[in-house]
Amino acid sequence: MFRRQYLAGINRITLLSFLLLPLWGIFIAFITNNLTDPSYATGQFRSMLYICIFFFMVTMRLNVLLKAIWINGIVLASVTLILFFISQLGEIFLDVIYTYCNTSKNFMMAYNRNFLGYTINGLYFKTGSLIIFAFIYNLYQYKGPLKLFYSIILFLSLMVAGSRTPMLVQAMILLVYLYDKNVIGKFMTRVSALVMFGGLVMVTYLLATQENEESNEVKYENYDSYIDDMSEKGHLLWGAGVGSEFYAKGRGYKLSFSELSYLDIVRMYGIPVGLYMIFLFFAPCFWLWKYYRSSIFLKRFSFGYVLFLILSGTNPLLLGSIGLTALSMFMVIVNKAKIEEAQREVVQEDGEPLVIDNYLLR
């Protein structure tokens, strides 16, 4: 009973925080005369309402919820790849798809980018980052005959996004899976993992420091703009408020937010409240710590969630429907794992201990 009350208390605190903190941020912007973009302020509040999807997902059996996420990921990945391959058939198809995407940026984007001297056509849905969780479920839980086929689709869908972070995240997940499955022997797996991990670190460094790459230059200059704005105007304690703007050197004009989501949170809410909000996003990983040894799936799903939060730190996803959906999903996993703790059983499957209860991993 204590555990249920304790967990219910955590849920209430998290839900109320994401519903009330935007109002607090708007209030700060108003009283400090910084409310220069009311549309963004109301937009962020509406986005935070997505935390209420928790009440719907928590009524579902967890295996049903996870399969829904998996199926949604496969559909989204398939559509992404179909559009991407059509765009490669000729200039006419490319122009039509790219024109459509660029007029529908609220849910879909397409562009050309230069990576280390190579031009890559990128196309992705903004909800595509949730494919990360479908990919992990497919690798660790799906046992059907089409596992390899689905894995390829889910893997490639983010590799053609034309964005560095999703590509590296997918590569990291696959690398960890190959290590877990020990496909080429324990010693060689460790050696290969170290070599590939070193290669990923090197590629990440080269991409992050690539000169004459527009995205890098914009983010670095915007970073300086955040520091200047917060230090000069004294926004470190209370923040500038939700709906305030700052001059972004990388863009050359004032913005309400940028791709640097965590700096946005600190700039708008200040250090104390901002760090508290960031902690709430990472908190579910801490609540599940005691289950990691008994469930490789929970461990890797948590790893995927952390990668998603890292990805969101360089993309404007965190303070929106996508970020709140991912948080709600992980809060549900915490609830199912803890509330059903007394009923769970440990079974052996393919040499890996898994947690089985009325909801999880059936």
Phi, psi and omega in degrees: 000319180299317181297320179296316179295320179297315180293320178297323178295318178298317179299315181297317180298314181296312182296314180295324180299313183285343175272328186264328183299321175299323177295321176297316179297319178295320178298317178298315179298323182291312184286339177264007178061036179251004185280077183263350179226076182300329181296321177291322180299312179291327178295319178293321178297317178297322179296322181295338178295344178296344177298337180290348176296344175305319183295332177279313185292329183290344177276351183270150169294140188295324178295327177291316179299315181294322177293325178295318177297319180296312180296317178300320179295319179295317179297313181297318179295319181296314179298318179301313182292322179299312179296322180295314182291326175297321181294342180269357184283338180172168183299324182298311180296318181300314181295318181296311182293317181292324177295317179297314181298318184286348173258002180229046188290351179292337181224352186208142181220152177211143182193170174253138178222154180252118178244112175052040177093355181250134177271128183237131173276124182245144178211130179200154170274146180295332176280000183298336179298335178289349175298336177308314183288324176295322179296316179294316178300317182296321181289318190259340186241326182284129184242010185285174184290341182263018184302313181296318180298311179296322180298319180295316180298312182294323180292311185291331185299327176268340176289334179266010181291339181076010178244137188293314187297311177301322179297316180290325178297314178298318179296321179294318179297316179296319179300314180295322179297314179298324177294315181298322183276350174054050191289338183235029180095148187299312183294311182294328178297317180293318179297313180296321180297317179295317180296313181292322178296318176299321177296319178296319178298317180295315179297318178300316180297315181297319180292321182288333183252009182298128180279155178060027176253118191304315183299316178300312183297318180297314182294319179295317180291324176293325177301314177299324180294320177299313181298314179298316182296314184287324183282320183284325186258005175067038182269003185295326184274303185262340184085165179274346179097158178280126184103358175277164181234158174223155180279117181264111181299326182295331180259334180085014177205176184281143180229153172272334180201166177220197179282346182272081191299318184291324174292327174301315182299313181294319181296319184280324187252349184086168184295309183300305182290322181298314178295325177298317179295318178298319178300321180299326178292322183272343188306318182305330178296325180286325181293336183263007190302324186287348182263354187298319183290331184269351181217108178295329180294313178300322179297313182285329176293321175295319177300317178296323179294319177296318177298322177298318180293326176293315178301318182292340180289341179241015176218146183282062184247336192294310185268049180212189184299326182291312179297319180289328176294316178297318178297314180299318179300317182287328174298323178296318178300318177300314181299312182295320183292321184276315183295326181265017183303320183292338185259356186284155178230148177258123180237163180254124179221119181055034177079002182244130176287129180238153176268127179238129173214196183295341185242324198263125169061035177289000000 
